[in-house]
Amino acid sequence: MRWRLRGQSLLRTRGADRLLLFGPLLSLVLFLGAAAALVRYTQQTELQRERDTLQRDSEWAQQRMGLEMALMQEQLQSMVNALESSPRQPTRFEFLAHSFIHQHASVLMVYATDAKATVRQVAVSPSLPHDLKLLRSGEPLALAFSESAYAQAQGSLHTAYTLPYALPRVGWVVESVTPVLQNQQFAGTVSAVFSVDGMLRGAVAQELSTRYAVALVNSQRDVLASTSSANTGTKPLQYLVALHPFERGLFMRVSSYHTAPGWAQRSLYWAVFMLSALMLWMLWGTWRQMRQRLQTQESLTRETAFRRAMENSLSTGMQAIDLKGRISYVNVAFCKMTGFSEGELVGRAPPHPYWPPRRSAEMALALQQTIDGLAPPSGFALKLRRKDGSEFDARIYVSALIDARERQTGWITSVTDITEPTRIRQELAASHERFVAVLEGLDAAVSVLAIDRVEQLFANKLYRQWFGASAHGHHLLSGQDPPAFAAQDNHDEVDAFAGLPAGEFINPQAQAHEIHVPALDRWFDVRQRYIQWVDGRVVQMLIATDVTARHQAEEVARTQEEKAQITSRLIAMGEMASSLAHELNQPLTAINNYCSGMIARLKNQSLPPQDLKATLEKTARQAQRAAAVIRRVRDFVKKSEPHRVLCRVQDIVHNTLELAEIELRRRNVRLFTHIAAGIPPLQADPILIEQVLLNLLRNAAESVDKAERTGVARSIELAISADAQQATFIVRDNGTGVPEDVMSHLFEAFYTTKAEGLGIGLNICRSIIEFHQGRLWAENQYNHDVLTGCVFGFTLPLEPVPRIPAGEGHEMRRQGSESGNSWTGPAGEK
């Protein structure tokens, strides 16, 4: 409180006005000083940043020019390689030199000299004056710097570079001299003259030249070429780098246009930042493009090496000849095949060294046909001579050799040694007679028929005995009529393969079927397929084996199987006789009681009409119940041929349970049933499937009764499911299971573990399921190591769902929805 009063008194003094005046001024001065310091700091930071940017851009320009020179040096090396490989073909060098000059604007001249420093070939850029003759073909070198570089290249056998020197009417230039070697000896040089100004303008990016003054200087710092017309030697920001590979005499000086930035320029900082970002993006794009180019070059190198390795690894000989018949190329396989080296073959004109002397006319004719373009597509089959004088059979194929300009430069031939195939062909011809003798001794009829016309190409002895020598027997066995075009006019043009199964040509496999020939009263197992005949035609081969005895045995077995099925059903009904008698006794007793009661009441005249009607209805229902039991038994045991019909799983289960419930009630076993919804109809014999299902349910109930289970365990389960291909029936019990030693013989005929059993029940069940293309199996179920029962299951294939009339669809869907989970108790209630 005291200090606040003292401050208020101070403000009332005469110096209070001065303090209020100089306080804001002092704050303004401090603000301006801070702003000036900030500006100064910003200038220094910007200047340092520009120095760093100048150095980075200079090094980038140096790398770009170095890379450009490296690429040009690689192309010069290609010219050197061309001279080394083909010193007598100057056209190749001239083509490469002019292409090199056309690609690079900085190249003024490319020339080649021999080992005596004499100019042999010169390629000049169109940008040089036409009247300026610096070098002439056939004259020695006249430039001092060129002579010095020539001597350096001759001494070191490596590429040499000159110092920058001036040419009249051209300007400053530099020169590279690359030695040419022949057999590791100096044979001349290939030199390229580069314009310093062209190098600068061709290698420096536009962004760099607009931001900096780029100049190429010599060791004395004399400007040789510059992107700026002003003198940039006094600029405050400069960076000097040596240019590879001219480090001794050529440098690049990059000068910044930077001056002390003013207040107006600071508004351009963000613009500079955006330009820098744009430059980095372009640098990144250039780097990526360069990387792709290097990857492409590396891939091309690998591809060339791979092709060379592939050619050298081929066992087929390859030879290239020019349009005059001279050999221009041979691969390793051809040299190994003939015994001559590459040097002995390349460049040789006809007659070639591998021509047999006694076949010179034949070889000359084949060569002339090749040069004239008349070589057959199948090639020539000729004999060639090895260096040691031996001869071998060869197959020669010819194709045109086309260069990159779509011009034919010669012919390429592939040579294959067919001595061994020829020997094998002769041996095959010798073994043909033995093969025919084997076919004549077969106990099957063999026939080969041409498919383009009715022509019997081959028939063995047994076929001729049965059908004669005509093609009628072949068509009879194959089950096909003779082709329609066989009877047509021979002048009509008809496709010989029309109407034939294309799938058997694309995927040639043997087609098997059985057919009965009434004329011989025989059954034949026929296997036929399409093959290529010796003359290249497609023919049909047929092999027919007499299987009449097997068919007779199968007919006997089928009859016995049907009898066994009927017997099995009769046995099942015999075993259930007491249960059936009890089942029929209940409705008969009820009928007798109803009738006795009605008679007694009629005698007393105490039976009203409505009571009489109700009693008669109950009597009728009991009679219907007894009749239904008798009808089911009769349908189950009556003899009938197997007949597949479209049937529902729910109907099969319902009919089976009408008989199975009698046995289940007698043994006091409960049945749990689960039928999955939406199971499509089956194409099966319902009586046979009911027989299998009844047998499995009775066996399961007997196993549970034998195990003396109590409570919930005294039950069996019937589960039916389906997938896209098949329906699966599972019967699971809680009984004694099947011993392991019995499991392997469970489905064998006449094998049983019951004292009174015949051992045919499960065997017949398996035959029925296999007749329906299904599978029947059995397995024990365990709870840890304790045997808790057995599972029997079988599968039946599904058929496509038939189209249901509009009036019946709702009823079928309703019945299917009601076939979910159900159970049957001891008394049959559900």
C-alpha positions in Angstrom: 0.0 0.0 0.0 2.8 2.3 0.8 4.7 1.5 -2.5 1.5 2.3 -4.5 1.1 5.6 -2.8 4.7 6.5 -3.6 4.3 5.6 -7.3 1.2 7.8 -7.6 3.1 10.7 -6.1 6.0 10.1 -8.5 3.6 10.3 -11.5 2.3 13.7 -10.3 5.9 15.1 -10.5 7.2 17.1 -13.5 9.2 14.2 -14.8 6.1 12.1 -15.3 5.4 13.5 -18.8 9.0 12.8 -19.9 8.7 9.2 -18.7 5.4 8.6 -20.6 7.0 10.1 -23.8 10.3 8.2 -23.8 8.8 4.8 -22.7 7.0 4.0 -26.0 10.0 5.5 -27.9 12.4 3.2 -26.1 10.1 0.3 -26.8 10.0 1.2 -30.5 13.8 1.5 -30.6 14.2 -1.8 -29.0 11.7 -3.3 -31.4 13.5 -1.8 -34.4 16.8 -3.1 -33.0 15.4 -6.5 -32.6 14.0 -6.4 -36.1 17.3 -5.2 -37.5 19.1 -8.0 -35.6 16.5 -10.5 -37.0 17.0 -9.1 -40.5 20.7 -9.3 -40.2 20.5 -12.9 -38.8 18.1 -13.7 -41.6 20.5 -12.3 -44.2 23.5 -14.2 -42.8 21.4 -17.4 -42.7 20.2 -16.8 -46.2 23.7 -16.1 -47.4 25.0 -19.3 -45.8 22.1 -21.2 -47.2 22.9 -19.8 -50.7 26.5 -20.8 -50.3 25.5 -24.4 -49.4 23.0 -24.4 -52.3 25.7 -23.1 -54.7 28.1 -25.8 -53.6 25.4 -28.6 -53.9 24.2 -27.4 -57.4 27.8 -27.1 -58.6 28.6 -30.6 -57.5 25.4 -31.8 -59.1 26.3 -30.1 -62.4 29.8 -31.6 -62.1 28.4 -35.1 -61.7 26.0 -34.6 -64.6 28.8 -33.4 -66.9 31.0 -36.3 -65.7 28.2 -38.8 -66.3 27.5 -37.3 -69.8 31.2 -37.7 -70.6 31.2 -41.2 -69.3 28.3 -42.2 -71.5 30.0 -40.6 -74.5 33.2 -42.4 -73.7 31.3 -45.7 -73.7 30.0 -45.0 -77.2 33.6 -44.1 -78.3 34.7 -47.4 -76.8 32.0 -49.1 -78.9 33.6 -47.6 -82.0 36.9 -48.8 -80.8 35.5 -52.3 -80.4 34.0 -52.1 -83.9 37.4 -51.3 -85.3 39.1 -54.0 -83.3 36.6 -56.7 -84.4 36.2 -55.5 -88.0 39.2 -53.4 -89.1 38.4 -54.0 -92.8 34.9 -52.7 -92.6 35.0 -48.9 -92.3 31.3 -48.5 -93.0 30.5 -49.8 -89.5 32.8 -47.1 -87.9 31.4 -44.3 -90.1 27.8 -45.3 -89.1 28.6 -45.3 -85.4 30.6 -42.0 -85.7 27.8 -40.2 -87.5 25.2 -41.6 -85.0 27.4 -40.4 -82.1 27.7 -36.9 -83.6 24.0 -36.8 -84.2 23.2 -37.7 -80.6 25.6 -35.2 -78.9 25.6 -31.6 -80.0 28.9 -31.0 -78.2 30.8 -33.4 -80.5 32.5 -31.5 -83.4 34.5 -34.3 -85.0 35.3 -38.0 -84.7 38.3 -39.4 -86.5 40.4 -42.6 -86.5 44.2 -42.9 -86.9 46.4 -45.8 -87.5 49.5 -46.9 -85.6 51.6 -44.2 -87.5 49.4 -41.3 -86.5 47.9 -41.0 -90.0 44.2 -40.1 -90.2 42.2 -42.8 -91.8 38.6 -41.8 -91.3 37.0 -38.6 -90.3 33.4 -37.8 -89.3 32.6 -34.0 -89.0 29.6 -32.4 -87.3 27.3 -30.4 -89.6 27.7 -27.4 -87.3 31.3 -26.8 -88.5 32.0 -24.5 -91.4 32.2 -26.5 -94.7 35.3 -24.7 -95.8 37.1 -25.5 -92.6 39.4 -28.5 -93.1 41.1 -29.3 -89.9 42.0 -33.0 -90.7 42.1 -34.9 -93.9 42.0 -38.6 -94.4 45.4 -40.0 -95.3 47.3 -37.1 -93.8 49.2 -37.1 -90.4 48.0 -35.3 -87.4 48.6 -31.5 -87.6 47.4 -30.4 -84.2 50.0 -30.2 -81.4 47.6 -31.0 -78.6 46.3 -34.0 -80.5 49.8 -35.3 -81.1 50.5 -35.0 -77.4 47.4 -36.9 -76.5 48.1 -39.5 -79.2 51.5 -40.1 -77.7 50.1 -40.4 -74.2 47.4 -42.9 -75.4 50.1 -44.9 -77.3 52.3 -45.1 -74.3 49.7 -45.9 -71.6 47.2 -47.9 -73.8 44.4 -45.9 -72.0 42.3 -43.0 -73.0 44.1 -39.7 -72.9 42.6 -36.2 -72.8 44.1 -32.9 -74.1 44.2 -29.6 -72.4 41.7 -27.0 -73.7 42.9 -25.4 -76.9 41.4 -22.9 -79.3 40.6 -23.7 -83.0 40.1 -20.9 -85.5 36.5 -20.1 -86.3 35.4 -22.8 -83.8 36.5 -21.7 -80.3 37.8 -23.7 -77.4 37.7 -27.4 -77.6 39.0 -30.5 -75.8 39.8 -33.9 -77.2 39.7 -37.5 -76.0 42.0 -40.1 -77.6 41.2 -43.8 -77.2 43.7 -46.4 -78.3 42.7 -49.3 -80.7 44.3 -52.6 -79.9 44.8 -55.5 -82.3 46.0 -58.7 -80.7 47.0 -56.6 -77.6 49.1 -54.4 -79.8 48.6 -50.7 -80.4 46.9 -50.2 -83.8 45.7 -46.6 -83.8 43.3 -44.4 -82.0 39.8 -43.1 -82.1 39.6 -39.4 -81.2 36.6 -37.1 -80.5 36.8 -33.3 -80.5 34.3 -31.7 -78.1 33.3 -28.1 -78.1 33.7 -26.6 -74.6 30.8 -24.3 -75.2 28.6 -27.2 -76.4 29.6 -29.2 -73.4 28.5 -26.4 -71.1 25.2 -25.7 -72.8 24.4 -29.4 -73.3 25.1 -30.5 -69.8 24.0 -27.6 -67.6 20.3 -27.7 -66.7 18.2 -24.7 -67.5 17.3 -24.1 -63.9 21.0 -24.0 -63.0 21.9 -21.5 -65.8 19.1 -19.2 -64.8 20.1 -19.0 -61.2 23.9 -19.0 -61.6 26.5 -17.8 -64.1 28.2 -21.1 -65.1 31.6 -20.8 -66.9 34.2 -23.3 -67.9 37.7 -22.1 -67.2 41.2 -23.4 -67.7 44.0 -23.8 -65.2 44.8 -20.0 -65.5 41.2 -19.2 -64.8 40.6 -17.9 -68.3 36.9 -18.1 -69.2 36.5 -20.6 -72.1 32.7 -20.7 -72.2 30.0 -19.1 -70.1 26.3 -19.0 -69.8 26.4 -15.3 -68.9 27.7 -12.4 -71.1 28.7 -10.3 -68.0 31.9 -10.7 -66.1 31.2 -13.0 -63.2 34.7 -13.3 -61.9 34.1 -10.7 -59.1 30.9 -12.2 -57.8 31.0 -12.7 -54.0 29.6 -16.3 -54.2 31.6 -18.6 -56.4 32.4 -22.3 -56.5 35.1 -23.9 -58.6 35.2 -27.7 -59.3 37.3 -29.8 -61.7 35.5 -31.6 -64.5 36.1 -35.3 -64.9 38.0 -36.5 -66.9 39.6 -33.1 -67.7 40.8 -32.4 -64.1 44.2 -31.1 -65.3 43.0 -28.3 -67.5 39.2 -27.8 -67.4 37.2 -26.5 -64.4 33.7 -25.3 -63.9 33.1 -22.1 -62.0 29.6 -21.4 -60.8 28.9 -17.8 -59.7 25.8 -16.7 -57.9 23.9 -13.6 -59.0 23.3 -12.9 -55.3 23.6 -9.4 -53.9 22.7 -8.2 -50.5 19.0 -8.8 -50.4 16.8 -5.8 -49.9 13.5 -5.4 -48.1 11.6 -6.0 -51.3 13.4 -9.3 -52.0 12.4 -10.7 -48.7 8.9 -11.1 -50.0 10.4 -13.6 -52.6 11.7 -16.0 -49.9 8.8 -18.3 -50.3 9.0 -18.1 -54.1 12.7 -19.2 -53.8 11.7 -22.0 -51.5 9.1 -23.2 -54.1 11.7 -23.0 -56.8 14.2 -25.0 -54.7 11.5 -27.6 -54.1 10.8 -27.7 -57.8 14.5 -28.1 -58.5 14.8 -31.0 -56.0 11.8 -32.6 -57.6 13.4 -32.3 -61.0 16.7 -33.7 -59.6 14.8 -36.6 -58.1 13.1 -37.2 -61.5 16.4 -37.0 -63.3 17.9 -39.4 -60.7 15.1 -41.8 -61.2 15.3 -41.6 -65.0 19.0 -42.2 -64.8 18.5 -45.1 -62.5 16.0 -46.6 -64.9 18.4 -46.1 -67.7 21.2 -47.8 -65.8 18.9 -50.7 -64.9 17.8 -51.0 -68.5 21.5 -51.0 -69.6 22.3 -53.6 -67.0 19.3 -55.7 -68.1 20.5 -55.5 -71.7 24.0 -56.6 -70.7 22.6 -59.5 -68.8 20.3 -60.4 -71.7 23.2 -60.3 -74.2 25.3 -62.5 -71.9 22.4 -64.8 -71.4 21.8 -65.1 -75.2 25.5 -65.7 -75.8 25.6 -68.4 -73.0 22.5 -70.0 -74.4 23.9 -70.1 -77.9 27.1 -71.6 -76.6 25.3 -74.2 -74.6 23.0 -75.4 -77.4 23.7 -78.9 -78.8 22.4 -77.6 -82.2 25.0 -76.1 -84.4 24.3 -72.6 -85.7 25.9 -71.0 -88.7 25.4 -67.6 -90.4 26.3 -66.8 -94.0 26.1 -63.6 -95.9 24.3 -63.0 -99.2 27.3 -64.4 -101.1 27.6 -67.6 -99.2 30.6 -66.6 -96.9 30.5 -67.8 -93.4 30.1 -64.9 -90.9 29.3 -66.7 -87.7 29.5 -70.2 -86.1 28.7 -71.2 -82.5 30.6 -73.6 -80.3 28.3 -76.5 -81.0 28.9 -76.3 -84.8 32.6 -76.2 -84.2 32.4 -79.3 -82.0 30.1 -81.0 -84.5 32.5 -80.5 -87.5 35.9 -80.4 -85.6 36.9 -77.1 -87.3 37.7 -74.1 -85.2 35.9 -70.7 -85.5 39.0 -69.2 -87.2 39.0 -72.0 -89.8 35.3 -71.4 -90.7 34.5 -67.7 -90.4 35.2 -65.8 -93.6 35.4 -68.9 -95.8 33.7 -68.8 -99.1 32.3 -71.9 -100.9 33.3 -74.6 -101.0 33.2 -74.8 -97.2 35.7 -77.0 -95.3 33.0 -79.3 -94.0 31.7 -80.2 -97.5 32.5 -83.9 -98.4 34.5 -83.8 -101.7 32.3 -86.4 -103.3 29.1 -84.4 -102.5 30.3 -81.0 -103.6 27.7 -80.7 -106.3 24.9 -81.6 -103.9 26.1 -79.2 -101.2 26.6 -76.4 -103.8 23.0 -76.9 -105.0 21.7 -76.7 -101.4 23.7 -73.5 -100.8 22.4 -71.9 -104.0 18.8 -72.8 -103.0 19.4 -71.2 -99.7 20.8 -68.0 -101.2 17.9 -67.9 -103.7 15.4 -68.2 -100.8 14.1 -71.6 -102.1 15.1 -73.7 -99.1 12.3 -76.2 -98.2 10.6 -75.6 -94.8 11.5 -79.1 -93.8 15.2 -78.3 -94.3 18.0 -80.3 -96.0 19.1 -83.8 -95.1 22.8 -83.8 -96.0 26.0 -85.5 -95.1 28.7 -83.3 -93.6 32.4 -84.0 -93.2 34.4 -83.7 -90.0 37.9 -82.4 -89.8 39.2 -86.0 -89.4 37.5 -87.0 -92.6 34.5 -88.9 -91.1 31.0 -88.1 -92.3 27.7 -87.8 -90.4 24.1 -87.2 -91.3 22.7 -83.8 -90.5 19.4 -82.0 -90.8 19.8 -78.3 -91.8 17.1 -75.7 -91.4 17.4 -72.2 -92.9 15.8 -68.9 -92.0 16.5 -65.3 -93.2 18.8 -63.1 -91.0 17.2 -59.6 -90.6 19.1 -56.7 -89.1 17.7 -53.8 -87.0 16.7 -51.9 -90.1 14.5 -54.7 -91.4 17.1 -55.5 -94.1 18.2 -59.1 -94.9 21.9 -59.4 -94.4 22.2 -63.2 -94.9 20.9 -66.5 -93.7 21.1 -68.3 -90.4 21.2 -72.1 -90.5 20.7 -74.6 -87.6 22.4 -77.9 -88.0 21.4 -81.1 -86.1 23.3 -84.3 -86.0 20.7 -87.0 -87.0 23.1 -89.9 -87.2 21.6 -91.6 -84.2 18.0 -90.9 -85.1 18.7 -92.4 -88.6 20.2 -95.5 -87.0 17.2 -95.8 -84.6 14.8 -95.4 -87.5 16.5 -98.2 -89.3 16.3 -100.4 -86.2 12.6 -99.5 -85.8 12.0 -100.6 -89.4 13.7 -103.9 -88.6 11.7 -104.4 -85.5 8.4 -103.6 -87.3 8.1 -107.1 -88.5 8.6 -108.5 -85.0 5.9 -106.1 -83.7 3.4 -107.2 -86.4 4.1 -110.8 -85.4 3.3 -110.0 -81.8 0.0 -108.3 -82.9 -1.0 -111.3 -85.0 -0.6 -113.5 -81.9 -2.7 -111.4 -79.6 -6.0 -112.9 -78.2 -7.7 -109.5 -78.9 -8.9 -108.0 -82.2 -6.8 -105.0 -83.3 -7.9 -102.7 -86.1 -6.7 -99.3 -87.5 -9.1 -97.3 -89.6 -8.4 -94.0 -91.5 -10.8 -91.3 -90.4 -10.7 -89.2 -93.6 -12.0 -92.1 -95.7 -13.3 -95.6 -95.0 -10.0 -97.5 -95.4 -8.8 -100.4 -93.3 -5.1 -99.7 -92.6 -4.4 -102.7 -90.4 -6.2 -105.7 -89.0 -4.6 -108.6 -87.1 -5.4 -112.3 -87.5 -8.2 -112.5 -84.8 -10.0 -109.5 -86.3 -10.0 -111.1 -89.7 -11.3 -114.3 -88.3 -14.3 -112.6 -86.7 -15.1 -109.7 -89.2 -13.1 -110.4 -92.3 -10.9 -107.7 -94.0 -13.6 -105.0 -94.3 -14.1 -101.9 -92.2 -17.7 -103.0 -91.2 -16.4 -104.8 -88.1 -14.5 -101.7 -87.0 -17.6 -99.5 -87.1 -19.7 -102.3 -85.5 -17.3 -102.5 -82.5 -16.9 -98.7 -82.2 -20.7 -98.2 -82.1 -20.5 -95.6 -84.8 -22.0 -95.4 -88.3 -19.7 -95.0 -91.3 -19.0 -91.3 -92.1 -21.5 -89.7 -94.4 -18.9 -88.3 -96.7 -17.7 -91.8 -97.5 -20.7 -92.3 -99.8 -20.5 -88.9 -101.5 -18.9 -88.0 -104.8 -15.1 -87.9 -104.7 -15.2 -84.5 -106.4 -17.0 -82.8 -103.5 -14.7 -80.9 -101.2 -15.6 -82.2 -97.6 -13.6 -81.6 -94.5 -12.3 -85.0 -93.5 -12.4 -84.1 -89.8 -15.9 -82.7 -89.8 -18.1 -84.1 -87.0 -15.2 -85.8 -85.1 -14.8 -85.2 -81.3 -12.3 -82.4 -81.0 -11.6 -83.2 -77.3 -10.1 -86.6 -78.2 -7.6 -84.9 -80.5 -6.7 -82.2 -78.0 -6.4 -84.7 -75.0 -5.7 -88.1 -76.6 -6.8 -90.7 -74.2 -8.2 -94.2 -74.7 -12.0 -94.4 -74.8 -13.3 -97.7 -73.4 -16.8 -99.2 -73.7 -18.4 -102.6 -74.0 -20.6 -103.7 -76.9 -22.6 -106.8 -77.9 -22.3 -108.2 -81.4 -25.5 -110.2 -82.1 -24.1 -111.9 -85.2 -21.4 -113.5 -83.1 -23.4 -113.5 -79.8 -20.4 -112.2 -78.0 -19.6 -109.3 -75.7 -16.4 -107.3 -76.4 -14.5 -104.8 -74.2 -13.5 -102.2 -76.8 -10.8 -99.6 -76.3 -10.2 -97.0 -79.0 -8.2 -93.8 -79.4 -6.9 -91.5 -82.1 -3.2 -91.8 -83.1 -0.9 -90.5 -85.7 -0.2 -93.0 -88.5 3.2 -93.5 -90.0 2.4 -91.2 -92.9 1.3 -88.4 -90.6 -2.5 -89.0 -90.9 -4.8 -89.1 -87.9 -6.3 -92.6 -87.6 -8.4 -94.5 -85.1 -7.0 -97.6 -83.4 -9.4 -100.1 -81.8 -8.6 -103.1 -79.6 -11.5 -105.5 -78.8 -11.2 -108.2 -76.2 -13.8 -111.0 -75.9 -15.5 -110.7 -72.4 -18.5 -112.9 -73.0 -17.5 -115.2 -70.1 -17.2 -112.3 -67.7 -20.6 -111.0 -68.7 -22.2 -114.4 -68.1 -20.5 -114.6 -64.7 -21.7 -111.1 -63.8 -25.3 -112.0 -64.8 -25.2 -115.0 -62.5 -23.7 -112.9 -59.7 -26.4 -110.2 -60.2 -29.2 -112.8 -60.0 -27.7 -114.3 -56.8 -27.3 -110.8 -55.3 -31.0 -110.0 -55.9 -31.9 -113.3 -54.3 -29.6 -112.6 -51.3 -31.3 -109.2 -50.9 -34.8 -110.8 -50.8 -33.4 -113.4 -48.4 -32.0 -110.7 -46.1 -35.3 -108.9 -46.0 -37.1 -112.1 -45.2 -34.7 -113.0 -42.5 -35.1 -109.5 -41.0 -38.9 -109.9 -41.0 -38.5 -113.4 -39.5 -36.4 -112.0 -36.7 -39.1 -109.3 -36.2 -42.0 -111.8 -36.4 -42.8 -111.7 -32.6 -42.7 -107.9 -32.6 -44.9 -107.8 -35.7 -47.3 -110.2 -34.1 -47.5 -108.0 -31.0 -47.8 -104.8 -33.2 -50.8 -106.4 -35.0 -52.3 -107.9 -31.9 -52.9 -104.4 -30.4 -55.2 -103.1 -33.2 -56.9 -106.5 -33.6 -57.7 -106.6 -29.8 -58.9 -103.0 -30.0 -61.2 -103.9 -32.9 -62.6 -107.0 -31.0 -63.3 -104.9 -27.9 -65.0 -102.1 -29.9 -67.2 -104.7 -31.8 -68.1 -106.6 -28.5 -69.0 -103.3 -26.8 -71.2 -102.2 -29.7 -73.0 -105.6 -29.9 -73.7 -105.5 -26.1 -75.1 -102.0 -26.3 -77.1 -102.7 -29.4 -78.8 -105.6 -27.6 -79.7 -103.3 -24.7 -80.7 -100.6 -27.2 -78.5 -98.2 -25.3 -76.2 -97.0 -28.1 -77.0 -93.6 -29.5 -76.2 -92.9 -33.1 -73.4 -90.5 -32.4 -71.7 -93.0 -30.0 -72.0 -95.7 -32.7 -70.4 -93.4 -35.3 -67.5 -92.5 -33.0 -66.9 -96.2 -32.1 -67.0 -97.3 -35.8 -64.4 -94.5 -36.6 -62.1 -95.8 -33.9 -62.6 -99.4 -35.2 -61.7 -98.2 -38.7 -58.6 -96.4 -37.5 -57.4 -99.6 -35.8 -58.1 -101.6 -38.9 -56.1 -99.1 -41.0 -53.3 -99.3 -38.5 -53.1 -103.1 -38.9 -53.4 -102.9 -42.7 -50.6 -100.3 -42.8 -48.3 -102.7 -40.9 -49.1 -105.6 -43.2 -48.7 -103.3 -46.3 -45.3 -102.1 -45.2 -44.1 -105.6 -44.5 -45.4 -106.8 -47.9 -43.7 -103.9 -49.8 -40.5 -104.5 -47.9 -40.2 -108.3 -48.6 -41.7 -108.6 -52.0 -39.3 -109.4 -54.9 -38.7 -106.7 -57.4 -36.0 -105.6 -59.8 -33.8 -102.6 -58.6 -35.4 -99.5 -59.9 -34.1 -96.0 -59.3 -36.6 -93.2 -58.9 -36.5 -89.7 -57.7 -37.2 -90.0 -53.9 -37.0 -87.7 -50.9 -34.9 -88.5 -47.8 -37.8 -87.7 -45.5 -40.0 -90.3 -47.2 -37.3 -93.0 -46.9 -36.7 -92.3 -43.2 -40.5 -92.2 -42.6 -41.1 -95.6 -44.2 -38.1 -97.2 -42.5 -39.1 -96.0 -39.0 -42.5 -97.6 -39.5 -40.7 -100.9 -39.3 -37.8 -99.9 -37.1 -40.1 -98.6 -34.4 -41.4 -102.1 -33.7 -37.9 -103.4 -33.0 -37.0 -100.3 -31.0 -40.1 -100.6 -28.7 -39.4 -104.3 -28.2 -35.9 -103.5 -27.0 -36.9 -100.3 -25.1 -34.4 -98.2 -27.1 -35.0 -94.5 -27.9 -34.2 -93.1 -31.4 -33.1 -89.4 -32.0 -33.5 -88.3 -35.6 -32.0 -85.2 -37.2 -32.5 -84.5 -40.9 -30.9 -81.3 -42.3 -33.2 -79.0 -44.1 -32.9 -78.4 -47.9 -31.6 -81.9 -48.9 -32.2 -82.4 -52.6 -34.0 -85.5 -53.8 -32.0 -88.7 -54.4 -32.0 -90.9 -57.6 -32.1 -94.3 -55.8 -34.2 -97.4 -55.2 -36.1 -96.5 -52.0 -36.8 -100.1 -51.0 -33.0 -101.0 -51.1 -32.0 -97.9 -49.2 -34.8 -98.6 -46.6 -33.3 -102.1 -46.3 -29.8 -100.7 -45.5 -31.2 -98.2 -43.1 -33.4 -100.7 -41.3 -30.5 -103.2 -41.0 -28.2 -100.5 -39.4 -30.9 -99.3 -37.0 -31.7 -102.9 -35.9 -28.0 -103.6 -35.4 -27.6 -100.4 -33.3 -30.6 -101.2 -31.1 -29.3 -104.8 -30.6 -25.9 -103.4 -29.6 -27.4 -101.0 -27.1 -29.6 -103.7 -25.6 -26.6 -106.1 -25.4 -24.6 -103.4 -23.6 -27.4 -103.1 -21.0 -27.4 -99.3 -21.1 -29.7 -97.4 -18.9 -31.3 -93.9 -18.9 -30.4 -91.5 -21.7 -27.5 -93.8 -22.8 -30.2 -96.4 -23.9 -30.6 -94.6 -27.3 -29.4 -94.4 -30.8 -29.1 -91.4 -33.2 -29.8 -91.1 -36.9 -28.3 -87.9 -38.5 -28.7 -87.1 -42.2 -26.8 -84.2 -43.8 -25.7 -83.2 -47.3 -23.3 -81.1 -49.2 -23.1 -80.1 -52.9 -22.2 -83.7 -54.1 -23.6 -86.2 -51.7 -26.0 -87.0 -48.8 -24.5 -88.7 -45.7 -26.5 -91.0 -43.4 -25.0 -91.6 -39.9 -26.3 -94.2 -37.3 -24.6 -93.7 -33.9 -25.2 -96.0 -31.0 -24.0 -96.3 -27.4 -23.5 -100.1 -27.5 -20.6 -102.5 -27.2 -18.8 -101.4 -30.4 -17.0 -103.6 -32.8 -13.8 -105.5 -31.8 -10.7 -104.5 -33.7 -10.1 -108.0 -35.0 -13.7 -108.1 -36.3 -13.6 -104.6 -37.9 -11.5 -105.7 -40.9 -13.9 -108.6 -41.7 -17.1 -106.7 -40.9 -18.4 -106.5 -44.5 -17.3 -109.9 -45.7 -19.9 -112.4 -46.8 -20.8 -115.2 -44.3 -18.7 -113.7 -41.6 -20.7 -113.2 -38.4 -20.3 -113.0 -34.6 -23.9 -114.0 -33.9 -24.6 -117.6 -33.1 -27.8 -117.6 -35.2 -26.6 -115.1 -37.8 -25.8 -115.9 -41.5 -23.2 -113.1 -42.1 -24.9 -111.6 -45.2 -26.6 -108.5 -43.8 -23.8 -106.0 -43.9 -22.3 -107.5 -47.0 -25.6 -107.0 -48.9 -25.8 -103.5 -47.4 -22.4 -102.6 -48.9 -23.4 -104.1 -52.3 -26.6 -101.9 -52.3 -24.6 -98.8 -51.5 -21.9 -99.5 -54.0 -24.7 -100.1 -56.6 -25.8 -96.5 -55.9 -22.1 -95.3 -56.3 -21.9 -94.6 -52.6 -19.7 -95.8 -49.7 -20.5 -97.7 -46.5 -18.1 -97.6 -43.5 -18.0 -98.4 -39.7 -15.8 -97.0 -36.9 -15.8 -97.2 -33.1 -16.2 -94.1 -31.0 -14.2 -93.5 -27.8 -14.4 -91.2 -24.8 -10.6 -90.9 -24.1 -9.7 -94.6 -24.1 -13.1 -96.0 -23.2 -15.2 -97.6 -26.0 -18.6 -95.9 -26.0 -20.3 -97.2 -29.1 -20.1 -97.5 -32.8 -20.9 -95.4 -35.9 -22.1 -96.7 -39.2 -22.4 -94.4 -42.1 -23.0 -94.4 -45.8 -23.2 -91.8 -48.6 -25.4 -91.4 -51.7 -24.7 -89.1 -54.6 -27.1 -86.2 -55.1 -29.0 -85.6 -58.4 -30.0 -82.2 -59.7 -33.2 -80.9 -58.1 -36.2 -81.4 -60.5 -38.4 -78.6 -61.5 -41.5 -78.6 -59.1 -44.9 -77.5 -60.4 -46.2 -74.2 -59.0 -49.0 -75.9 -57.0 -46.6 -78.4 -55.3 -43.7 -76.2 -54.3 -45.3 -74.9 -51.1 -46.2 -78.4 -49.8 -42.7 -79.8 -50.4 -41.1 -76.8 -48.7 -43.4 -77.3 -45.8 -42.6 -80.9 -45.4 -38.9 -80.2 -45.6 -39.1 -77.6 -42.8 -40.8 -80.1 -40.6 -38.0 -82.7 -41.0 -35.8 -81.2 -38.4 -35.0 -82.8 -35.1 -37.3 -85.6 -33.8 -37.1 -88.5 -31.4 -38.9 -91.8 -31.0 -39.5 -93.1 -27.5 -40.1 -96.6 -26.4 -43.8 -96.4 -27.1 -43.3 -94.8 -30.5 -44.4 -91.3 -29.6 -42.7 -88.3 -31.3 
